[in-house]
Amino acid sequence: MKPSILFASLLLSTSTFAATQFEQIDTYTIKASQDYLSDIPAQNANGTINAIIEIPTGDNEKWEVSKRDSSIINWEFKNGQPRIVHYLGYPGNYGTIPSTALPKSLGGDGDPLDILVLGAAMERGSVAPVRVIGGIKMLDGGEQDDKLIAVPVVEQSPFKDIESVEQLQEEYPGVVEIVKTWFANYKGADGGMKVEGVMSGEEAQKVLEQAMKHFKA
């Protein structure tokens, strides 16, 4: 299959991260030329945050960076079958932030931070420079499982000038409620998901800084 460029036109010239190639090598696997989680910085020189896109907006296939080889993004399997979310497609581009890890002692689960990038679908396997504006405080089966919310910084995005979740709520009423409703219900009535509230931009930035610091420790 034809290789793609991880950043190409999306990455701003003031960033320090070099473009990397990736390709889908079979139905269930995307392979990058670098380690998604350790070779890509969380933050660029211009202050934007890198988001690894695992699930494009509107998609129902559950993909994630492999825990065994983080240069790979796999379609998850459950009970011997590729995992499909039996609900409306994702309300944004879902993925993870590289070079981050938040331990349970700080409210995380020990994994890289989850992130939802609002707007049009981006290519699975790509890495987008984004601006973190807030987040959703959540419990999954009783354990903290917060999701950061971000917006693209490319000119084509209607959200490109949004700086905070409060501004998003004011200028685009209903978007935050859509995201909250989706995450509370996408696993079904007995899925164990509970939304506890909205995270401000300042709170999200603090979580991000803690996760970057812990990854480096």
Secondary structure, DSSP 8 states (H G I E B T S, - for coil): ---EESSGGGS-TT------EEEEEETTEEEESS-TTTSS-SB-TTS-EEEEEEE-TT--B-EEE-SS-TTEEEE-EETTEE-B--SS--SSEEEE-TT----GGGTS-SS--EEEE-SS---TT-EEEEEEEEEEEEEETTEE--EEEEEE-STT-TTTT--SHHHHHHHSTTHHHHHHHHHHHTT-TTS-EEEEEEE-HHHHHHHHHHHHHHHH-
